[in-house]
Amino acid sequence: MQKLFLTYALFSIFTVCNAQNKVKKINVKDYGIVANTKENLTEKVNQLIEGLGNESVQIIFPKGRYDFYPAAKYYKTYYESNTYDADVRKLAILIKEKKNITIDAQQSDFVYHEHIQPFTLDNAENITIKNVNIDWDVPLTSEAEVIEADKNHILIKIDITQSPYKIHEKGLTFVGENANENWALSGGSWLIEFDKKHIIPANTGDNGCVKGDFKNVKYSEVKPGFVLMEGNFTKTPTVGNFLILRHGTRDHAGMFLFHSKNTKLENINVYHTSGLGILSQYCENIEMRNVNMIPNPNKNRYLSGHDDGLHFMGCKGEIIIDNCDAQGLMDDPINIHGTYVPVTEKIDDYAVKCKFGQDMSHGLLWAVKGDKVGFIEKKEMGTLSYGTVSSFEPLDVDHFIIRFKEKIPTNLDANFVLENLSWTPNATITNCFVGSNRARGYLISTPGKVIIENNVFETSGSAILIAGDANYWYESGAVKDITIKNNEFRFPCNSSPYQFCEAIISIYPEIPEPNALKPFHKNIKIENNSFNPSDYPILYAVSVDGLSFKNNTIKRSFAFSPLYTEKQNFRLEACKNVVISGNKFSKDVLGKNILLKGMKREELDLKNLELSVDTVKLN
């Protein structure tokens, strides 16, 4: 047996070495692609890739700076989920219908200009991208340091090298590379404040860090880079903090992975984007290790990505995210979901007409022959039955017809949505850091097996949101098996209000009429974590069958004053089979209580007897 094992081991080593020897190595310098010239390399790099055959290759960029500008030959039309439409997407590096390519940038800086998509993988397979920094010289969202602030004026300082602008009576116009984008003071989430530790101050977020009469603000320039805003303010940012002056739209991802398979991303810093950080759409098997969405530390910046960090829509197989860092995003670091599509009419016994429900999610190849689809009633979000797709026929970018092999439900009408259950991934998220971002931490909506382990959260809103929504965002995926363990939820978590952020962990499917007998989510385990709340809400859960909160440590923080109107640690609505046990609460934790709504007391197995329980009925 030992001999057999040794023979197999030697054979395996020989096979791997032999395979590695077959990989053709290409140095881009041999193709006229030279670092540190500031030359537009878009066409040269794409021509190199287009000329590749089927052999395995490693493309090596000697360490340095490589610049990419829009080139008309690489303007393509893509419908990108959760992204606003553009007439065309301007692509920097396109890998289309290629296999077995590794791009090793050897820690080079890839510097982009104007609104552009740094990497696009289109129907590609076995692609690895590693050791690259993605950034812009002139960022697509600007920042300003607060120099003075009181009820009558706010003085800010803008780095005019990074963010050149013109000033006028209605605000500023940023005039970077081929840009002409307006900005003025506004309330809520369009103006975000960071302190010098890169933390969003408590009770700002969607509440806003500036309040007052925005319509009558007077804008003037004291001297180059110093902008004075005079008006009547009821709330102002803290002197020394930084403001994010958002003036662009989300129109290009930092990386767009499209209908591709077996993608690996390693040792990548995405310092900036003009939209989602890395968008994976209808992809299978994605591995990301040491992929960071962070502001460039060498430029004293506070914002990284324009919106979500790692966004996965309609993927399947395995998603592995390990040792990744997310800070300074204008939205959520990780979002994994599918897309519900509303039914518009039943055509016959086998076909239904549908539309895309969200204006940032249309034109998608939503299904292919053989996909399994669930028919979901919108009020209670229950699945009525299932069908197998026989054909998918787009009518335009918003509407399509799906035909099924089996007869569809007789009562199928506009009160239903469809869910594609064939494109639902498993996900493992480990050893990551989630800093202060504009909204939440991880958004998880997939019925696959999910493990969230050994991560550190410092989110401004909820650290983890488990949602599901067939009525507004149309992000699909009732969860079936999630384990959240050995994570650290630090004091900034849920320190500012945002949509769906009801607690540090918020399980908040948007169900108009939750039915305690038919829960939407299942099997959520929250175990062996540490929580450090300054406020009451720790866990909020709606419509879960099988929820455990066990062996966690809760120690109070005094970082900010309580701001939430709800004064319970645990709010549970229309849930079944809930266990709360073995948790350790410090003496000064606020509340130490549970509120049950629309569910029976017998559905809660409570071993932490220091927690009081109140029960209310649904209206």
Secondary structure, DSSP 8 states (H G I E B T S, - for coil): -HHHHHHHHHHHHHHHHHHHHTSEEEEGGGGT--TTS--B-HHHHHHHHHT--SS-EEEE--SSEEEE---GGGEE----TTS---SSEEEEEEEES-EEEEEEEEEEEEEE-SS-EEEEEES-EEEEEEEEEEEESS-SSEEEEEEEE-SSEEEEE--TTTS-EEEETTEEEE--TT--EEE---SGGGEEEE-TTS---TT-GGG-S-EE-GGG-EEEEEETTEEEEES-EEE---TT-EEEE--S-----SEEEES-EEEEEEEEEE---SS-SEEEES-EEEEEEEEEE---GGGT-----SS-SEEEES-EEEEEEES-EE-S-SS-SEEEEEE-EEEEEE-SSSEEEEE-SBTTB-S-----TT-EEEEEETTT--EEEEEEEEEEEESSSSEEEEEESS---TT-STTEEEEESSS--EEEEES-EE---SS-SEEE--SSEEEEES-EE--SS-SEEE--BSSSS-EE---SEEEEES-EE-TTTT-S--TT-SSSEEE--B-SS--TTS-SEEEEEEES-EE--SSS-SEEEESEEEEEEES-EE----SS----S---SEEEES-EEEEEES-EE-TT-S--EEEEESS-GGGEEE--TTSEEEEE---
